[in-house]
Amino acid sequence: MGATAAVLPLKAAPERRAPSLAQLPPDQPLRVLRSWHSPAGERWLQVEAKLPAAAETRRGWVAA
């Protein structure tokens, strides 16, 4: 059996406790809009993703 890739949470803000806007599959194409480093040293990417189920584009943050 192969390892299962985890989903990637698309967050409302660049912080771990921010609410998730969507769960992105591991093969989801993303458009990176900008990069940000938190005061705690974490790197976050603001991305745009086209959600296939909703046929819409969403922006949010993912931990890099």
Contacts in CASP RR format, 6 or more apart in sequence:
PFRMAT RR
TARGET T0000
AUTHOR 0000-0000-0000
METHOD contacts of the structure
MODEL  1
MGATAAVLPLKAAPERRAPSLAQLPPDQPLRVLRSWHSPAGERWLQVEAK
LPAAAETRRGWVAA
5 26 0 8 1.000
6 26 0 8 1.000
7 23 0 8 1.000
7 24 0 8 1.000
7 25 0 8 1.000
7 26 0 8 1.000
8 23 0 8 1.000
8 24 0 8 1.000
8 25 0 8 1.000
8 26 0 8 1.000
8 28 0 8 1.000
8 62 0 8 1.000
9 20 0 8 1.000
9 22 0 8 1.000
9 23 0 8 1.000
9 24 0 8 1.000
9 62 0 8 1.000
10 20 0 8 1.000
10 21 0 8 1.000
10 22 0 8 1.000
10 23 0 8 1.000
10 24 0 8 1.000
10 47 0 8 1.000
10 49 0 8 1.000
10 58 0 8 1.000
10 60 0 8 1.000
10 61 0 8 1.000
10 62 0 8 1.000
11 18 0 8 1.000
11 19 0 8 1.000
11 20 0 8 1.000
11 21 0 8 1.000
11 60 0 8 1.000
11 61 0 8 1.000
11 62 0 8 1.000
11 63 0 8 1.000
12 18 0 8 1.000
12 19 0 8 1.000
12 20 0 8 1.000
12 21 0 8 1.000
12 60 0 8 1.000
12 61 0 8 1.000
13 61 0 8 1.000
14 36 0 8 1.000
14 38 0 8 1.000
14 42 0 8 1.000
14 44 0 8 1.000
14 46 0 8 1.000
14 61 0 8 1.000
15 38 0 8 1.000
16 42 0 8 1.000
16 63 0 8 1.000
18 61 0 8 1.000
21 58 0 8 1.000
21 60 0 8 1.000
22 49 0 8 1.000
22 51 0 8 1.000
22 58 0 8 1.000
24 30 0 8 1.000
24 49 0 8 1.000
24 62 0 8 1.000
28 49 0 8 1.000
29 49 0 8 1.000
29 50 0 8 1.000
30 45 0 8 1.000
30 47 0 8 1.000
30 48 0 8 1.000
30 49 0 8 1.000
30 62 0 8 1.000
31 47 0 8 1.000
31 48 0 8 1.000
31 49 0 8 1.000
32 45 0 8 1.000
32 46 0 8 1.000
32 47 0 8 1.000
33 45 0 8 1.000
33 46 0 8 1.000
33 47 0 8 1.000
33 48 0 8 1.000
33 59 0 8 1.000
34 45 0 8 1.000
34 46 0 8 1.000
35 43 0 8 1.000
35 44 0 8 1.000
35 45 0 8 1.000
35 46 0 8 1.000
35 64 0 8 1.000
36 43 0 8 1.000
36 44 0 8 1.000
36 45 0 8 1.000
36 46 0 8 1.000
36 61 0 8 1.000
37 43 0 8 1.000
37 44 0 8 1.000
38 44 0 8 1.000
42 63 0 8 1.000
43 63 0 8 1.000
43 64 0 8 1.000
44 61 0 8 1.000
44 62 0 8 1.000
44 63 0 8 1.000
44 64 0 8 1.000
45 61 0 8 1.000
45 62 0 8 1.000
45 64 0 8 1.000
46 59 0 8 1.000
46 60 0 8 1.000
46 61 0 8 1.000
47 59 0 8 1.000
47 60 0 8 1.000
47 61 0 8 1.000
47 62 0 8 1.000
48 57 0 8 1.000
48 58 0 8 1.000
48 59 0 8 1.000
48 60 0 8 1.000
49 57 0 8 1.000
49 58 0 8 1.000
49 59 0 8 1.000
49 60 0 8 1.000
50 56 0 8 1.000
50 57 0 8 1.000
50 58 0 8 1.000
51 57 0 8 1.000
51 58 0 8 1.000
END
